[in-house]
Amino acid sequence: MITQESITIPVIPHQKLNPNSVDEFLDVFESVLSLDLENGMELDFTIDSKLGSDKISPTLYLAKPKDAIEIANICKEVYEGSYPYKEIEDSREVKKMIESSEHHFILFKIEENIVGCFRCALDFEHRKGYTGGFMIRKEYQRIIDVTKAIIGSYAWMWSTYKDEILMWYCENRTAHAASQYITSVCGINTVAFFPNKDVFFDRVESDVMGVVFRKKALNGYREHQTPLLIRNALDSFLHCDNLFNLGKFKLISPDLNLDYEKIATLQKRFRKDVIKDKYGYQYNQFFIAGTKSYFTFLHTPCIQNLEKTKYHVNSPEELYIYLEEFLKVIKENHIRYSEAFVSALSPEHQQLFYEFGFRARGYVPCWNFKKDEKSFEDYVVFNYFEGEVPRPELLPVGQELVNMLSLQIE
């Protein structure tokens, strides 16, 4: 007969936390968790430290379409209706996401009560995954063992998609360091700083970006060509090199030598489209008639930011035109924050963003997967912000990055 006393609960040494890769994380937790979200994952392990040891461990379930209303309600309750990404407050949109193969919500339950949730978005084409939307109902905050809940969530996500997804990233708030700490326990490290990017509870705050990789992403699939960086991108690279041992780089001082007659000719063929959706998002596309170049980005008016920038150009003159127009959108809409990810192999593009007022505030290895070449390319994070930056609460790794960037923070 099995008794309560005869059941051995695995103890995870605290030295096993903060792993260096997804592989190291799974080596620890795949063997101690059932990873069964259909029937409920029990978090039957303890951590050899004070990480929430007196808290209640929830049971984890994979959300079904019928749970969409509950998830939307949790979002409205936790953020008091101020959550800037309104699609998560819309149960119909959440239901579509649950029904999609590219999104999953994980529910945290105490008995039959849903007390919180977490989600991931999967980009199979580029072999990367996003995690976020971690929310706990107010009456259960400081009661639930959130560290174990996140560990269980990551264990399921990273194990389920370990062959398809080779890099994972997240964005953490900096009004407090709690979410940064929890993700760092799982091996996620801060690689970029987004000053004044977000608004929560009607207050402006900054975000940090964290990443973690399968070992083979960095060791096998990472582009062999040496990164070519302008001086402004060096500190961000060195910070990342300390974390991931990236190796060689070259500093480049590009002579852009732009053809302004060509610019004048191309400007006459410049076109733009804006599509607005029911949540207020504005999807912008710039293009130059007669070329295959483009420049796209998302404008979220309620928080005055521009993000998700993507572009393809055939010449620096085309990028110059797009950045001129991008800057017009920033000025005309009183944008507080904007960002763009720029190839670490394109120093001319980096220099153009710099000359238009953007600054490098992050470096992301293996950001873009090139299917034809079966390799990942590193990118530099450039951003632009307005206003004073509220003092962020950061872990040492994030503070080290901010110190290197020499930001003026009030």
TIKOLKE-794458 format. One record per residue (C-alpha): residue in one letter; z, x, y. Coordinates in Angstrom, 1 decimal. Layout:
<res: A	z: Z	x: X	y: Y>
...
# end
This chain:
<res: M	z: 0.0	x: 0.0	y: 0.0>
<res: I	z: -0.9	x: 1.3	y: 3.5>
<res: T	z: 2.0	x: 1.0	y: 5.9>
<res: Q	z: 2.2	x: 1.6	y: 9.6>
<res: E	z: 4.0	x: 4.8	y: 9.0>
<res: S	z: 1.3	x: 6.1	y: 6.6>
<res: I	z: -1.6	x: 5.8	y: 9.1>
<res: T	z: -2.4	x: 9.1	y: 10.8>
<res: I	z: -3.7	x: 8.8	y: 14.3>
<res: P	z: -5.8	x: 11.8	y: 15.3>
<res: V	z: -4.4	x: 13.9	y: 18.2>
<res: I	z: -7.0	x: 15.6	y: 20.5>
<res: P	z: -5.7	x: 18.9	y: 21.9>
<res: H	z: -6.1	x: 18.9	y: 25.7>
<res: Q	z: -8.0	x: 22.2	y: 25.3>
<res: K	z: -10.8	x: 20.1	y: 23.7>
<res: L	z: -11.3	x: 18.2	y: 26.9>
<res: N	z: -13.8	x: 19.3	y: 29.7>
<res: P	z: -16.4	x: 20.3	y: 27.1>
<res: N	z: -19.5	x: 22.4	y: 28.1>
<res: S	z: -22.1	x: 20.0	y: 26.7>
<res: V	z: -22.7	x: 16.6	y: 25.1>
<res: D	z: -22.8	x: 18.4	y: 21.8>
<res: E	z: -19.2	x: 19.8	y: 22.2>
<res: F	z: -18.0	x: 16.4	y: 23.3>
<res: L	z: -19.5	x: 14.7	y: 20.2>
<res: D	z: -18.1	x: 17.4	y: 17.9>
<res: V	z: -14.6	x: 16.3	y: 19.0>
<res: F	z: -15.0	x: 12.5	y: 19.2>
<res: E	z: -17.7	x: 11.4	y: 16.7>
<res: S	z: -15.2	x: 12.0	y: 13.8>
<res: V	z: -12.3	x: 10.1	y: 15.3>
<res: L	z: -14.1	x: 7.0	y: 16.6>
<res: S	z: -15.9	x: 4.3	y: 14.6>
<res: L	z: -18.6	x: 3.9	y: 17.3>
<res: D	z: -18.9	x: 0.3	y: 16.2>
<res: L	z: -19.3	x: -1.8	y: 19.4>
<res: E	z: -20.6	x: -4.8	y: 17.5>
<res: N	z: -17.3	x: -5.4	y: 15.8>
<res: G	z: -15.2	x: -3.7	y: 18.3>
<res: M	z: -14.3	x: 0.0	y: 18.8>
<res: E	z: -10.6	x: 0.8	y: 18.6>
<res: L	z: -9.5	x: 3.9	y: 20.4>
<res: D	z: -7.3	x: 5.1	y: 17.7>
<res: F	z: -6.6	x: 8.6	y: 18.9>
<res: T	z: -4.1	x: 10.2	y: 21.3>
<res: I	z: -4.6	x: 13.1	y: 23.7>
<res: D	z: -2.1	x: 16.0	y: 23.7>
<res: S	z: -1.3	x: 15.6	y: 27.3>
<res: K	z: -0.1	x: 13.0	y: 29.8>
<res: L	z: -3.5	x: 11.4	y: 30.2>
<res: G	z: -2.5	x: 7.8	y: 30.3>
<res: S	z: -0.3	x: 8.1	y: 27.2>
<res: D	z: 1.8	x: 5.1	y: 28.3>
<res: K	z: -1.2	x: 2.9	y: 29.0>
<res: I	z: -2.8	x: 0.2	y: 26.9>
<res: S	z: -6.0	x: 1.1	y: 25.0>
<res: P	z: -8.6	x: -1.6	y: 25.2>
<res: T	z: -11.1	x: -2.5	y: 22.4>
<res: L	z: -14.7	x: -1.7	y: 23.3>
<res: Y	z: -17.6	x: -4.2	y: 22.7>
<res: L	z: -21.3	x: -4.1	y: 23.5>
<res: A	z: -22.0	x: -6.9	y: 26.0>
<res: K	z: -24.2	x: -9.8	y: 24.9>
<res: P	z: -26.3	x: -12.0	y: 27.3>
<res: K	z: -23.6	x: -14.6	y: 27.3>
<res: D	z: -21.2	x: -12.1	y: 28.9>
<res: A	z: -23.4	x: -11.7	y: 32.0>
<res: I	z: -21.4	x: -14.3	y: 34.0>
<res: E	z: -18.1	x: -12.5	y: 33.2>
<res: I	z: -19.5	x: -9.1	y: 34.3>
<res: A	z: -20.9	x: -10.5	y: 37.6>
<res: N	z: -17.5	x: -12.1	y: 38.2>
<res: I	z: -15.6	x: -8.8	y: 37.5>
<res: C	z: -17.9	x: -7.1	y: 40.1>
<res: K	z: -17.2	x: -9.8	y: 42.7>
<res: E	z: -13.4	x: -9.7	y: 42.1>
<res: V	z: -13.0	x: -5.9	y: 42.0>
<res: Y	z: -15.0	x: -5.3	y: 45.2>
<res: E	z: -14.0	x: -8.5	y: 46.9>
<res: G	z: -17.7	x: -9.4	y: 47.4>
<res: S	z: -18.5	x: -6.1	y: 49.2>
<res: Y	z: -20.3	x: -4.3	y: 46.3>
<res: P	z: -23.5	x: -3.0	y: 47.9>
<res: Y	z: -25.7	x: -3.3	y: 44.8>
<res: K	z: -26.0	x: -7.1	y: 44.8>
<res: E	z: -27.9	x: -7.3	y: 41.5>
<res: I	z: -24.7	x: -6.6	y: 39.6>
<res: E	z: -23.1	x: -9.7	y: 41.3>
<res: D	z: -26.0	x: -11.8	y: 40.0>
<res: S	z: -25.4	x: -13.0	y: 36.5>
<res: R	z: -29.1	x: -13.8	y: 35.9>
<res: E	z: -30.0	x: -10.2	y: 36.8>
<res: V	z: -27.2	x: -8.8	y: 34.6>
<res: K	z: -28.4	x: -11.0	y: 31.7>
<res: K	z: -31.9	x: -9.5	y: 32.1>
<res: M	z: -30.5	x: -6.0	y: 32.1>
<res: I	z: -28.5	x: -6.8	y: 28.9>
<res: E	z: -31.6	x: -8.1	y: 27.2>
<res: S	z: -33.5	x: -5.0	y: 28.2>
<res: S	z: -33.5	x: -1.9	y: 25.9>
<res: E	z: -33.0	x: 0.3	y: 29.0>
<res: H	z: -29.6	x: -1.0	y: 29.9>
<res: H	z: -26.3	x: -1.5	y: 28.2>
<res: F	z: -22.9	x: -2.9	y: 29.4>
<res: I	z: -19.8	x: -2.0	y: 27.5>
<res: L	z: -16.9	x: -4.4	y: 27.7>
<res: F	z: -13.2	x: -3.5	y: 27.7>
<res: K	z: -11.1	x: -6.2	y: 26.0>
<res: I	z: -7.4	x: -6.8	y: 25.6>
<res: E	z: -7.2	x: -9.4	y: 22.8>
<res: E	z: -9.8	x: -11.9	y: 23.9>
<res: N	z: -9.7	x: -11.1	y: 27.6>
<res: I	z: -12.5	x: -9.0	y: 29.2>
<res: V	z: -10.6	x: -6.7	y: 31.5>
<res: G	z: -13.4	x: -4.4	y: 32.6>
<res: C	z: -16.8	x: -2.9	y: 32.0>
<res: F	z: -19.1	x: 0.1	y: 32.1>
<res: R	z: -22.8	x: 0.5	y: 32.0>
<res: C	z: -25.6	x: 2.9	y: 31.3>
<res: A	z: -29.3	x: 2.9	y: 32.3>
<res: L	z: -31.8	x: 4.8	y: 30.1>
<res: D	z: -35.0	x: 6.5	y: 31.2>
<res: F	z: -36.7	x: 7.3	y: 28.0>
<res: E	z: -39.8	x: 8.7	y: 29.6>
<res: H	z: -37.8	x: 11.4	y: 31.5>
<res: R	z: -35.2	x: 11.7	y: 28.8>
<res: K	z: -32.2	x: 11.1	y: 31.1>
<res: G	z: -29.5	x: 8.5	y: 31.3>
<res: Y	z: -27.4	x: 7.2	y: 34.2>
<res: T	z: -23.8	x: 6.0	y: 33.8>
<res: G	z: -21.9	x: 3.9	y: 36.3>
<res: G	z: -20.5	x: 0.5	y: 37.2>
<res: F	z: -17.0	x: 1.3	y: 35.9>
<res: M	z: -14.8	x: -1.6	y: 36.9>
<res: I	z: -11.3	x: -2.8	y: 35.9>
<res: R	z: -9.9	x: -6.1	y: 37.0>
<res: K	z: -7.2	x: -5.7	y: 39.5>
<res: E	z: -4.4	x: -7.1	y: 37.4>
<res: Y	z: -5.1	x: -4.5	y: 34.7>
<res: Q	z: -5.5	x: -1.5	y: 36.9>
<res: R	z: -2.8	x: 1.1	y: 36.1>
<res: I	z: -2.2	x: -0.7	y: 32.9>
<res: I	z: -5.4	x: 0.2	y: 31.0>
<res: D	z: -5.9	x: 3.7	y: 29.6>
<res: V	z: -9.1	x: 4.2	y: 31.5>
<res: T	z: -9.6	x: 7.8	y: 30.3>
<res: K	z: -9.8	x: 6.7	y: 26.7>
<res: A	z: -12.0	x: 3.7	y: 27.6>
<res: I	z: -14.5	x: 6.1	y: 29.3>
<res: I	z: -14.3	x: 8.6	y: 26.4>
<res: G	z: -15.1	x: 5.8	y: 24.0>
<res: S	z: -17.9	x: 4.5	y: 26.1>
<res: Y	z: -19.5	x: 8.0	y: 26.4>
<res: A	z: -19.0	x: 8.7	y: 22.7>
<res: W	z: -21.0	x: 5.6	y: 21.8>
<res: M	z: -23.7	x: 6.2	y: 24.5>
<res: W	z: -24.2	x: 9.9	y: 23.8>
<res: S	z: -24.1	x: 9.6	y: 20.0>
<res: T	z: -26.4	x: 6.5	y: 19.9>
<res: Y	z: -29.1	x: 8.2	y: 22.1>
<res: K	z: -28.5	x: 11.9	y: 21.3>
<res: D	z: -32.1	x: 12.4	y: 20.2>
<res: E	z: -33.8	x: 10.4	y: 23.0>
<res: I	z: -31.6	x: 11.3	y: 26.1>
<res: L	z: -31.0	x: 15.0	y: 26.8>
<res: M	z: -29.3	x: 14.9	y: 30.2>
<res: W	z: -26.9	x: 12.4	y: 31.7>
<res: Y	z: -25.8	x: 11.9	y: 35.3>
<res: C	z: -23.5	x: 9.8	y: 37.4>
<res: E	z: -22.5	x: 9.3	y: 41.0>
<res: N	z: -18.7	x: 9.2	y: 41.8>
<res: R	z: -16.9	x: 7.9	y: 44.8>
<res: T	z: -14.9	x: 10.3	y: 46.9>
<res: A	z: -12.4	x: 7.9	y: 48.5>
<res: H	z: -10.3	x: 9.0	y: 45.5>
<res: A	z: -10.8	x: 11.6	y: 42.8>
<res: A	z: -9.9	x: 9.4	y: 39.9>
<res: S	z: -13.5	x: 8.7	y: 38.6>
<res: Q	z: -14.4	x: 12.3	y: 39.2>
<res: Y	z: -11.5	x: 13.4	y: 37.0>
<res: I	z: -12.2	x: 10.9	y: 34.2>
<res: T	z: -15.8	x: 12.0	y: 33.9>
<res: S	z: -14.9	x: 15.7	y: 34.2>
<res: V	z: -12.7	x: 15.2	y: 31.1>
<res: C	z: -15.9	x: 14.3	y: 29.3>
<res: G	z: -17.7	x: 17.4	y: 30.5>
<res: I	z: -19.5	x: 16.1	y: 33.6>
<res: N	z: -19.6	x: 18.6	y: 36.4>
<res: T	z: -20.3	x: 18.0	y: 40.1>
<res: V	z: -23.6	x: 19.5	y: 41.3>
<res: A	z: -24.5	x: 17.6	y: 44.5>
<res: F	z: -22.8	x: 16.1	y: 47.5>
<res: F	z: -24.1	x: 13.0	y: 49.3>
<res: P	z: -22.4	x: 12.8	y: 52.7>
<res: N	z: -21.9	x: 9.2	y: 54.0>
<res: K	z: -24.2	x: 7.7	y: 51.3>
<res: D	z: -22.3	x: 4.6	y: 50.4>
<res: V	z: -20.2	x: 1.7	y: 51.8>
<res: F	z: -17.4	x: 0.3	y: 49.8>
<res: F	z: -14.9	x: -2.3	y: 51.1>
<res: D	z: -16.9	x: -2.1	y: 54.4>
<res: R	z: -16.0	x: 1.6	y: 54.8>
<res: V	z: -18.4	x: 4.5	y: 54.8>
<res: E	z: -17.8	x: 7.1	y: 52.2>
<res: S	z: -19.5	x: 10.0	y: 50.5>
<res: D	z: -20.5	x: 10.3	y: 46.8>
<res: V	z: -20.9	x: 13.3	y: 44.5>
<res: M	z: -23.4	x: 13.6	y: 41.6>
<res: G	z: -22.3	x: 14.9	y: 38.2>
<res: V	z: -24.4	x: 16.0	y: 35.2>
<res: V	z: -24.0	x: 16.9	y: 31.6>
<res: F	z: -26.6	x: 18.1	y: 29.1>
<res: R	z: -27.4	x: 18.4	y: 25.4>
<res: K	z: -27.4	x: 22.1	y: 24.7>
<res: K	z: -31.1	x: 22.1	y: 23.8>
<res: A	z: -32.0	x: 20.7	y: 27.2>
<res: L	z: -30.8	x: 23.8	y: 29.0>
<res: N	z: -31.6	x: 26.3	y: 26.2>
<res: G	z: -34.8	x: 24.9	y: 24.8>
<res: Y	z: -36.5	x: 22.5	y: 27.1>
<res: R	z: -35.8	x: 24.0	y: 30.5>
<res: E	z: -38.8	x: 25.3	y: 32.4>
<res: H	z: -39.1	x: 29.1	y: 31.9>
<res: Q	z: -40.6	x: 29.7	y: 35.3>
<res: T	z: -38.2	x: 31.3	y: 37.7>
<res: P	z: -36.9	x: 28.9	y: 40.4>
<res: L	z: -38.4	x: 29.7	y: 43.9>
<res: L	z: -35.9	x: 28.8	y: 46.5>
<res: I	z: -35.7	x: 28.8	y: 50.3>
<res: R	z: -32.5	x: 30.3	y: 51.7>
<res: N	z: -31.0	x: 26.9	y: 52.5>
<res: A	z: -31.1	x: 26.0	y: 48.8>
<res: L	z: -29.4	x: 29.2	y: 47.6>
<res: D	z: -25.8	x: 28.1	y: 47.8>
<res: S	z: -26.5	x: 24.9	y: 45.8>
<res: F	z: -28.2	x: 27.0	y: 43.1>
<res: L	z: -25.4	x: 29.6	y: 42.9>
<res: H	z: -22.8	x: 26.8	y: 42.5>
<res: C	z: -24.8	x: 25.4	y: 39.6>
<res: D	z: -25.4	x: 28.8	y: 38.2>
<res: N	z: -21.7	x: 29.3	y: 38.0>
<res: L	z: -21.5	x: 26.1	y: 35.8>
<res: F	z: -24.5	x: 26.5	y: 33.6>
<res: N	z: -25.5	x: 30.2	y: 33.7>
<res: L	z: -29.1	x: 29.4	y: 34.9>
<res: G	z: -30.3	x: 32.9	y: 35.2>
<res: K	z: -32.8	x: 34.4	y: 37.6>
<res: F	z: -34.2	x: 33.0	y: 40.9>
<res: K	z: -36.4	x: 34.2	y: 43.7>
<res: L	z: -35.8	x: 33.7	y: 47.4>
<res: I	z: -38.9	x: 32.7	y: 49.3>
<res: S	z: -39.6	x: 32.4	y: 53.0>
<res: P	z: -42.8	x: 30.3	y: 53.0>
<res: D	z: -45.4	x: 30.7	y: 55.8>
<res: L	z: -46.6	x: 27.1	y: 55.9>
<res: N	z: -49.5	x: 27.8	y: 58.2>
<res: L	z: -50.4	x: 24.1	y: 58.5>
<res: D	z: -53.9	x: 23.0	y: 59.4>
<res: Y	z: -53.2	x: 20.5	y: 62.3>
<res: E	z: -56.8	x: 19.4	y: 62.5>
<res: K	z: -56.6	x: 18.4	y: 58.8>
<res: I	z: -53.3	x: 16.6	y: 59.6>
<res: A	z: -55.0	x: 14.7	y: 62.5>
<res: T	z: -57.8	x: 13.6	y: 60.2>
<res: L	z: -55.4	x: 12.5	y: 57.4>
<res: Q	z: -53.2	x: 10.6	y: 59.8>
<res: K	z: -56.1	x: 8.2	y: 60.5>
<res: R	z: -56.1	x: 7.3	y: 56.8>
<res: F	z: -52.3	x: 6.8	y: 56.5>
<res: R	z: -51.2	x: 3.4	y: 55.1>
<res: K	z: -47.9	x: 1.9	y: 54.1>
<res: D	z: -46.6	x: -1.1	y: 52.2>
<res: V	z: -43.1	x: -2.7	y: 52.2>
<res: I	z: -42.0	x: -5.1	y: 49.6>
<res: K	z: -38.7	x: -7.0	y: 50.1>
<res: D	z: -36.8	x: -8.6	y: 47.3>
<res: K	z: -34.1	x: -11.3	y: 47.2>
<res: Y	z: -31.3	x: -8.8	y: 47.3>
<res: G	z: -32.5	x: -7.3	y: 50.6>
<res: Y	z: -33.9	x: -4.2	y: 49.1>
<res: Q	z: -37.1	x: -2.9	y: 50.7>
<res: Y	z: -39.4	x: -0.9	y: 48.5>
<res: N	z: -41.6	x: 1.4	y: 50.7>
<res: Q	z: -44.8	x: 3.1	y: 49.8>
<res: F	z: -46.8	x: 5.5	y: 51.9>
<res: F	z: -50.3	x: 6.6	y: 50.9>
<res: I	z: -53.4	x: 8.2	y: 52.4>
<res: A	z: -56.6	x: 6.3	y: 51.7>
<res: G	z: -59.0	x: 8.3	y: 49.6>
<res: T	z: -56.3	x: 10.5	y: 48.0>
<res: K	z: -54.0	x: 10.2	y: 45.0>
<res: S	z: -51.0	x: 11.2	y: 47.0>
<res: Y	z: -48.0	x: 8.9	y: 47.6>
<res: F	z: -44.5	x: 8.8	y: 49.0>
<res: T	z: -42.1	x: 6.0	y: 47.8>
<res: F	z: -38.5	x: 5.2	y: 48.5>
<res: L	z: -35.9	x: 2.5	y: 48.5>
<res: H	z: -34.4	x: 1.2	y: 51.7>
<res: T	z: -31.0	x: -0.7	y: 51.3>
<res: P	z: -30.4	x: -2.2	y: 54.8>
<res: C	z: -26.9	x: -3.4	y: 54.1>
<res: I	z: -25.6	x: 0.2	y: 53.7>
<res: Q	z: -28.3	x: 1.8	y: 55.9>
<res: N	z: -29.6	x: 4.3	y: 53.4>
<res: L	z: -32.8	x: 5.5	y: 51.9>
<res: E	z: -32.9	x: 6.9	y: 48.3>
<res: K	z: -34.9	x: 7.0	y: 45.1>
<res: T	z: -37.6	x: 9.0	y: 46.9>
<res: K	z: -40.5	x: 10.0	y: 44.8>
<res: Y	z: -43.7	x: 11.7	y: 46.0>
<res: H	z: -46.9	x: 13.4	y: 44.9>
<res: V	z: -49.1	x: 15.4	y: 47.3>
<res: N	z: -52.2	x: 17.6	y: 47.1>
<res: S	z: -51.4	x: 19.7	y: 50.2>
<res: P	z: -48.5	x: 20.5	y: 52.6>
<res: E	z: -50.4	x: 18.6	y: 55.3>
<res: E	z: -50.1	x: 15.4	y: 53.3>
<res: L	z: -46.3	x: 16.0	y: 52.9>
<res: Y	z: -46.0	x: 16.7	y: 56.6>
<res: I	z: -47.6	x: 13.3	y: 57.4>
<res: Y	z: -45.3	x: 11.5	y: 55.0>
<res: L	z: -42.2	x: 13.2	y: 56.3>
<res: E	z: -43.2	x: 12.3	y: 59.9>
<res: E	z: -43.3	x: 8.7	y: 58.8>
<res: F	z: -40.2	x: 9.0	y: 56.8>
<res: L	z: -38.3	x: 10.2	y: 59.8>
<res: K	z: -39.7	x: 7.3	y: 61.8>
<res: V	z: -38.2	x: 4.9	y: 59.3>
<res: I	z: -34.9	x: 6.7	y: 59.6>
<res: K	z: -34.8	x: 6.5	y: 63.4>
<res: E	z: -36.1	x: 2.9	y: 63.7>
<res: N	z: -33.7	x: 1.5	y: 61.1>
<res: H	z: -30.6	x: 3.5	y: 62.2>
<res: I	z: -30.4	x: 5.0	y: 58.7>
<res: R	z: -27.1	x: 6.8	y: 58.1>
<res: Y	z: -28.1	x: 8.6	y: 54.9>
<res: S	z: -31.4	x: 9.5	y: 53.1>
<res: E	z: -32.2	x: 11.9	y: 50.3>
<res: A	z: -35.0	x: 13.4	y: 48.3>
<res: F	z: -35.2	x: 15.5	y: 45.1>
<res: V	z: -37.6	x: 18.4	y: 45.6>
<res: S	z: -39.0	x: 20.7	y: 42.9>
<res: A	z: -37.3	x: 24.1	y: 42.6>
<res: L	z: -40.8	x: 25.5	y: 42.0>
<res: S	z: -42.1	x: 24.3	y: 45.4>
<res: P	z: -40.6	x: 26.4	y: 48.2>
<res: E	z: -43.2	x: 25.1	y: 50.7>
<res: H	z: -42.0	x: 21.5	y: 50.1>
<res: Q	z: -38.4	x: 22.7	y: 50.4>
<res: Q	z: -39.2	x: 24.3	y: 53.7>
<res: L	z: -41.0	x: 21.2	y: 55.0>
<res: F	z: -38.0	x: 19.0	y: 54.2>
<res: Y	z: -35.7	x: 21.6	y: 55.9>
<res: E	z: -37.9	x: 21.7	y: 59.1>
<res: F	z: -37.7	x: 17.9	y: 59.2>
<res: G	z: -33.9	x: 18.0	y: 59.4>
<res: F	z: -32.9	x: 17.7	y: 55.7>
<res: R	z: -30.5	x: 20.1	y: 54.1>
<res: A	z: -30.0	x: 21.3	y: 50.5>
<res: R	z: -26.7	x: 19.9	y: 49.2>
<res: G	z: -27.2	x: 20.1	y: 45.5>
<res: Y	z: -29.1	x: 21.6	y: 42.6>
<res: V	z: -29.9	x: 19.7	y: 39.4>
<res: P	z: -31.2	x: 21.6	y: 36.4>
<res: C	z: -33.5	x: 19.7	y: 34.1>
<res: W	z: -34.0	x: 16.8	y: 36.4>
<res: N	z: -37.6	x: 16.0	y: 35.7>
<res: F	z: -39.1	x: 15.9	y: 32.2>
<res: K	z: -42.8	x: 16.8	y: 32.1>
<res: K	z: -44.2	x: 15.0	y: 29.0>
<res: D	z: -47.4	x: 17.0	y: 28.8>
<res: E	z: -45.6	x: 20.3	y: 28.8>
<res: K	z: -42.5	x: 19.0	y: 27.0>
<res: S	z: -40.2	x: 20.8	y: 29.5>
<res: F	z: -37.6	x: 20.0	y: 32.1>
<res: E	z: -38.0	x: 21.1	y: 35.7>
<res: D	z: -35.1	x: 21.9	y: 38.1>
<res: Y	z: -34.8	x: 20.1	y: 41.4>
<res: V	z: -33.1	x: 20.7	y: 44.7>
<res: V	z: -31.3	x: 17.8	y: 46.4>
<res: F	z: -32.1	x: 17.5	y: 50.0>
<res: N	z: -30.3	x: 14.9	y: 52.2>
<res: Y	z: -29.9	x: 13.9	y: 55.8>
<res: F	z: -26.9	x: 12.0	y: 57.3>
<res: E	z: -25.6	x: 10.7	y: 60.5>
<res: G	z: -22.0	x: 10.3	y: 61.7>
<res: E	z: -18.7	x: 12.0	y: 60.9>
<res: V	z: -18.0	x: 12.5	y: 57.2>
<res: P	z: -14.6	x: 11.1	y: 56.2>
<res: R	z: -12.5	x: 13.7	y: 54.3>
<res: P	z: -13.4	x: 13.3	y: 50.7>
<res: E	z: -11.0	x: 13.6	y: 47.8>
<res: L	z: -12.6	x: 16.1	y: 45.5>
<res: L	z: -11.9	x: 18.0	y: 42.3>
<res: P	z: -11.9	x: 21.8	y: 42.6>
<res: V	z: -15.5	x: 22.0	y: 41.4>
<res: G	z: -16.6	x: 19.5	y: 44.0>
<res: Q	z: -14.5	x: 21.2	y: 46.7>
<res: E	z: -16.1	x: 24.5	y: 45.8>
<res: L	z: -19.6	x: 23.1	y: 46.4>
<res: V	z: -18.6	x: 21.5	y: 49.7>
<res: N	z: -17.0	x: 24.8	y: 50.9>
<res: M	z: -20.2	x: 26.7	y: 50.0>
<res: L	z: -22.3	x: 24.1	y: 52.0>
<res: S	z: -20.1	x: 24.7	y: 55.1>
<res: L	z: -20.0	x: 21.1	y: 56.0>
<res: Q	z: -18.0	x: 20.0	y: 59.0>
<res: I	z: -15.7	x: 17.3	y: 57.7>
<res: E	z: -13.2	x: 15.5	y: 59.9>
# end
